């Protein structure tokens, strides 16, 4: 049986759909962005510095890089797996390298030496600490690490997502409780992406339960 949109489980929760659908493109819109690493304003160009954001896959490194780049523009270079890791990245007064740890070692050494010679500031998203090779190239190093998710931070982020898909004029009844938030954080560690997968399932289950309850048969004896 199919139910009309207005009769869906999400609509009964006051939502247009699941709040935790993954974005098709890297990064997030400003209204849904949270400063996971407690990151200050964008770094200044031409400081002979490597600013590295270290965290696991899905922690939010790319979102931070793109957020910074909006405020302080500079070339952006994504390092793909495979042969692309040998491609030389751009060098500029302020430049952004995403997945910098994937670079072939020889390419990375060349790029960091060039950054020093040309007085650049490199902002890098990385899974590994690159401070050793950066300092060997003459660069200063500033490091921000993504901490494990806290239940409070996850609840705050979930509220932003839920509010973003609320039906017009409605306040959704979907609320992430502290116990569920804690359990998701324990599984996800520092990965907001992994937490979002769990939240997507959690929201879908709540919507299904709401719809099932709404269409459950009534016992004539009640």
FISEFI-22392 format. One record per residue (C-alpha): x, y, z; residue number from 1. Coordinates in nm, 3 decimals. Layout:
% FISEFI-22392
+---------+---------+---------+-----+
!    east !   north !      up ! num !
+---------+---------+---------+-----+
!       X !       Y !       Z ! NUM !
...
+---------+---------+---------+-----+
This chain:
% FISEFI-22392
+---------+---------+---------+-----+
!    east !   north !      up ! num !
+---------+---------+---------+-----+
!   0.000 !   0.000 !   0.000 !   1 !
!   0.124 !   0.353 !  -0.080 !   2 !
!   0.050 !   0.650 !   0.140 !   3 !
!   0.031 !   1.011 !   0.025 !   4 !
!   0.329 !   1.232 !   0.106 !   5 !
!   0.130 !   1.417 !   0.374 !   6 !
!   0.066 !   1.084 !   0.542 !   7 !
!   0.429 !   0.966 !   0.543 !   8 !
!   0.621 !   0.889 !   0.860 !   9 !
!   0.854 !   1.183 !   0.800 !  10 !
!   0.562 !   1.420 !   0.757 !  11 !
!   0.415 !   1.293 !   1.084 !  12 !
!   0.748 !   1.389 !   1.243 !  13 !
!   0.717 !   1.735 !   1.090 !  14 !
!   0.980 !   1.671 !   0.822 !  15 !
!   1.003 !   1.679 !   0.443 !  16 !
!   1.239 !   1.380 !   0.448 !  17 !
!   1.537 !   1.222 !   0.621 !  18 !
!   1.759 !   1.498 !   0.767 !  19 !
!   2.075 !   1.292 !   0.734 !  20 !
!   2.099 !   1.232 !   0.359 !  21 !
!   2.462 !   1.266 !   0.246 !  22 !
!   2.554 !   1.568 !   0.035 !  23 !
!   2.633 !   1.499 !  -0.330 !  24 !
!   2.928 !   1.742 !  -0.321 !  25 !
!   3.210 !   1.785 !  -0.066 !  26 !
!   3.153 !   2.038 !   0.207 !  27 !
!   2.831 !   2.165 !   0.360 !  28 !
!   2.621 !   2.478 !   0.333 !  29 !
!   2.705 !   2.741 !   0.598 !  30 !
!   2.385 !   2.678 !   0.795 !  31 !
!   2.484 !   2.313 !   0.856 !  32 !
!   2.856 !   2.365 !   0.923 !  33 !
!   3.012 !   2.310 !   1.264 !  34 !
!   3.371 !   2.389 !   1.365 !  35 !
!   3.478 !   2.035 !   1.455 !  36 !
!   3.842 !   2.125 !   1.524 !  37 !
!   3.776 !   2.453 !   1.698 !  38 !
!   3.937 !   2.616 !   1.397 !  39 !
!   4.015 !   2.990 !   1.417 !  40 !
!   3.991 !   3.235 !   1.123 !  41 !
!   4.164 !   3.135 !   0.797 !  42 !
!   4.545 !   3.137 !   0.792 !  43 !
!   4.734 !   3.424 !   0.636 !  44 !
!   4.908 !   3.382 !   0.299 !  45 !
!   5.284 !   3.394 !   0.239 !  46 !
!   5.393 !   3.275 !   0.585 !  47 !
!   5.610 !   2.974 !   0.491 !  48 !
!   5.374 !   2.760 !   0.697 !  49 !
!   5.198 !   2.425 !   0.671 !  50 !
!   4.859 !   2.435 !   0.843 !  51 !
!   4.743 !   2.075 !   0.867 !  52 !
!   4.401 !   1.941 !   0.960 !  53 !
!   4.444 !   1.584 !   1.079 !  54 !
!   4.153 !   1.343 !   1.115 !  55 !
!   4.004 !   1.015 !   0.994 !  56 !
!   3.787 !   0.977 !   0.687 !  57 !
!   3.461 !   1.163 !   0.733 !  58 !
!   3.585 !   1.383 !   1.019 !  59 !
!   3.512 !   1.705 !   0.829 !  60 !
!   3.853 !   1.803 !   0.691 !  61 !
!   3.726 !   1.889 !   0.343 !  62 !
!   3.439 !   2.095 !   0.485 !  63 !
!   3.689 !   2.296 !   0.690 !  64 !
!   3.919 !   2.347 !   0.393 !  65 !
!   3.636 !   2.469 !   0.173 !  66 !
!   3.499 !   2.691 !   0.450 !  67 !
!   3.840 !   2.855 !   0.491 !  68 !
!   3.878 !   2.889 !   0.117 !  69 !
!   3.551 !   3.083 !   0.093 !  70 !
!   3.690 !   3.341 !   0.336 !  71 !
!   4.049 !   3.336 !   0.205 !  72 !
!   4.058 !   3.222 !  -0.160 !  73 !
!   4.341 !   3.022 !  -0.306 !  74 !
!   4.397 !   2.728 !  -0.545 !  75 !
!   4.241 !   2.399 !  -0.430 !  76 !
!   4.404 !   2.067 !  -0.515 !  77 !
!   4.245 !   1.728 !  -0.443 !  78 !
!   4.485 !   1.433 !  -0.440 !  79 !
!   4.309 !   1.125 !  -0.582 !  80 !
!   4.421 !   0.769 !  -0.524 !  81 !
!   4.619 !   0.598 !  -0.797 !  82 !
!   4.830 !   0.774 !  -1.057 !  83 !
!   4.693 !   1.113 !  -0.964 !  84 !
!   4.902 !   1.107 !  -0.647 !  85 !
!   5.207 !   1.189 !  -0.860 !  86 !
!   5.056 !   1.505 !  -1.004 !  87 !
!   5.227 !   1.819 !  -0.877 !  88 !
!   4.997 !   2.045 !  -0.675 !  89 !
!   4.970 !   2.421 !  -0.733 !  90 !
!   5.194 !   2.654 !  -0.531 !  91 !
!   5.058 !   2.996 !  -0.436 !  92 !
!   5.074 !   3.244 !  -0.146 !  93 !
!   4.779 !   3.056 !   0.005 !  94 !
!   4.695 !   2.711 !  -0.130 !  95 !
!   4.471 !   2.422 !  -0.021 !  96 !
!   4.572 !   2.057 !  -0.061 !  97 !
!   4.306 !   1.798 !   0.021 !  98 !
!   4.410 !   1.437 !   0.107 !  99 !
!   4.771 !   1.556 !   0.110 ! 100 !
!   4.896 !   1.233 !   0.268 ! 101 !
!   4.810 !   1.052 !  -0.056 ! 102 !
!   5.075 !   1.243 !  -0.250 ! 103 !
!   5.367 !   1.034 !  -0.367 ! 104 !
!   5.654 !   1.096 !  -0.125 ! 105 !
!   5.876 !   1.249 !  -0.393 ! 106 !
!   5.595 !   1.478 !  -0.510 ! 107 !
!   5.520 !   1.589 !  -0.155 ! 108 !
!   5.885 !   1.667 !  -0.080 ! 109 !
!   5.913 !   1.870 !  -0.402 ! 110 !
!   5.589 !   2.059 !  -0.330 ! 111 !
!   5.681 !   2.148 !   0.028 ! 112 !
!   6.027 !   2.268 !  -0.076 ! 113 !
!   5.865 !   2.484 !  -0.343 ! 114 !
!   5.623 !   2.620 !  -0.082 ! 115 !
!   5.917 !   2.728 !   0.132 ! 116 !
!   6.108 !   2.882 !  -0.156 ! 117 !
!   5.805 !   3.080 !  -0.269 ! 118 !
!   5.698 !   3.180 !   0.081 ! 119 !
!   5.364 !   3.002 !   0.065 ! 120 !
!   5.110 !   2.903 !   0.326 ! 121 !
!   4.982 !   2.550 !   0.260 ! 122 !
!   4.658 !   2.435 !   0.421 ! 123 !
!   4.638 !   2.056 !   0.406 ! 124 !
!   4.372 !   1.803 !   0.493 ! 125 !
!   4.550 !   1.482 !   0.587 ! 126 !
!   4.509 !   1.151 !   0.765 ! 127 !
!   4.876 !   1.151 !   0.869 ! 128 !
!   5.098 !   1.399 !   1.050 ! 129 !
!   5.313 !   1.573 !   0.786 ! 130 !
!   5.508 !   1.790 !   1.029 ! 131 !
!   5.835 !   1.598 !   0.988 ! 132 !
!   5.867 !   1.639 !   0.611 ! 133 !
!   5.732 !   1.997 !   0.630 ! 134 !
!   5.988 !   2.108 !   0.887 ! 135 !
!   6.263 !   1.935 !   0.690 ! 136 !
!   6.158 !   2.160 !   0.400 ! 137 !
!   6.192 !   2.470 !   0.618 ! 138 !
!   5.821 !   2.531 !   0.687 ! 139 !
!   5.665 !   2.618 !   1.020 ! 140 !
!   5.383 !   2.381 !   1.115 ! 141 !
!   5.044 !   2.450 !   1.276 ! 142 !
!   4.833 !   2.144 !   1.352 ! 143 !
!   4.463 !   2.100 !   1.427 ! 144 !
!   4.336 !   1.753 !   1.512 ! 145 !
!   3.973 !   1.649 !   1.499 ! 146 !
!   3.865 !   1.518 !   1.839 ! 147 !
!   3.625 !   1.235 !   1.900 ! 148 !
!   3.263 !   1.343 !   1.863 ! 149 !
!   3.089 !   1.440 !   2.184 ! 150 !
!   2.720 !   1.368 !   2.243 ! 151 !
!   2.655 !   1.741 !   2.293 ! 152 !
!   2.821 !   1.830 !   1.961 ! 153 !
!   2.630 !   1.555 !   1.781 ! 154 !
!   2.300 !   1.668 !   1.929 ! 155 !
!   2.371 !   2.028 !   1.823 ! 156 !
!   2.453 !   1.916 !   1.467 ! 157 !
!   2.146 !   1.692 !   1.450 ! 158 !
!   1.925 !   1.987 !   1.547 ! 159 !
!   2.066 !   2.191 !   1.258 ! 160 !
!   1.997 !   1.907 !   1.015 ! 161 !
!   1.646 !   1.845 !   1.146 ! 162 !
!   1.554 !   2.214 !   1.137 ! 163 !
!   1.681 !   2.236 !   0.777 ! 164 !
!   1.418 !   1.985 !   0.655 ! 165 !
!   1.129 !   2.078 !   0.884 ! 166 !
!   0.795 !   2.131 !   0.717 ! 167 !
!   0.700 !   2.499 !   0.682 ! 168 !
!   0.550 !   2.631 !   1.002 ! 169 !
!   0.625 !   2.307 !   1.190 ! 170 !
!   0.865 !   2.217 !   1.470 ! 171 !
!   0.974 !   1.860 !   1.425 ! 172 !
!   0.916 !   1.610 !   1.702 ! 173 !
!   1.232 !   1.421 !   1.601 ! 174 !
!   1.492 !   1.487 !   1.873 ! 175 !
!   1.820 !   1.305 !   1.928 ! 176 !
!   1.823 !   1.192 !   2.290 ! 177 !
!   2.147 !   1.188 !   2.498 ! 178 !
!   2.165 !   0.809 !   2.525 ! 179 !
!   2.136 !   0.752 !   2.149 ! 180 !
!   2.385 !   1.034 !   2.086 ! 181 !
!   2.633 !   0.875 !   2.326 ! 182 !
!   2.600 !   0.531 !   2.165 ! 183 !
!   2.651 !   0.676 !   1.815 ! 184 !
!   2.958 !   0.872 !   1.929 ! 185 !
!   3.113 !   0.560 !   2.077 ! 186 !
!   3.079 !   0.383 !   1.741 ! 187 !
!   3.177 !   0.678 !   1.522 ! 188 !
!   3.482 !   0.807 !   1.708 ! 189 !
!   3.592 !   1.124 !   1.525 ! 190 !
!   3.405 !   1.048 !   1.202 ! 191 !
!   3.103 !   1.271 !   1.150 ! 192 !
!   3.033 !   1.076 !   0.829 ! 193 !
!   2.999 !   0.748 !   1.021 ! 194 !
!   2.777 !   0.920 !   1.276 ! 195 !
!   2.558 !   1.053 !   0.994 ! 196 !
!   2.508 !   0.700 !   0.862 ! 197 !
!   2.383 !   0.588 !   1.203 ! 198 !
!   2.163 !   0.897 !   1.229 ! 199 !
!   2.014 !   0.830 !   0.885 ! 200 !
!   1.912 !   0.482 !   1.002 ! 201 !
!   1.784 !   0.617 !   1.335 ! 202 !
!   1.567 !   0.879 !   1.163 ! 203 !
!   1.433 !   0.625 !   0.911 ! 204 !
!   1.337 !   0.389 !   1.192 ! 205 !
!   1.156 !   0.668 !   1.378 ! 206 !
!   0.966 !   0.763 !   1.062 ! 207 !
!   0.872 !   0.401 !   0.991 ! 208 !
!   0.751 !   0.353 !   1.348 ! 209 !
!   0.541 !   0.669 !   1.329 ! 210 !
!   0.382 !   0.562 !   1.002 ! 211 !
!   0.320 !   0.206 !   1.122 ! 212 !
!   0.156 !   0.337 !   1.438 ! 213 !
!  -0.065 !   0.569 !   1.241 ! 214 !
!  -0.195 !   0.286 !   1.021 ! 215 !
!  -0.214 !   0.009 !   1.277 ! 216 !
!  -0.555 !  -0.167 !   1.285 ! 217 !
!  -0.781 !  -0.069 !   1.575 ! 218 !
!  -0.898 !  -0.348 !   1.804 ! 219 !
!  -1.280 !  -0.334 !   1.803 ! 220 !
!  -1.279 !  -0.445 !   2.166 ! 221 !
!  -1.089 !  -0.136 !   2.277 ! 222 !
+---------+---------+---------+-----+
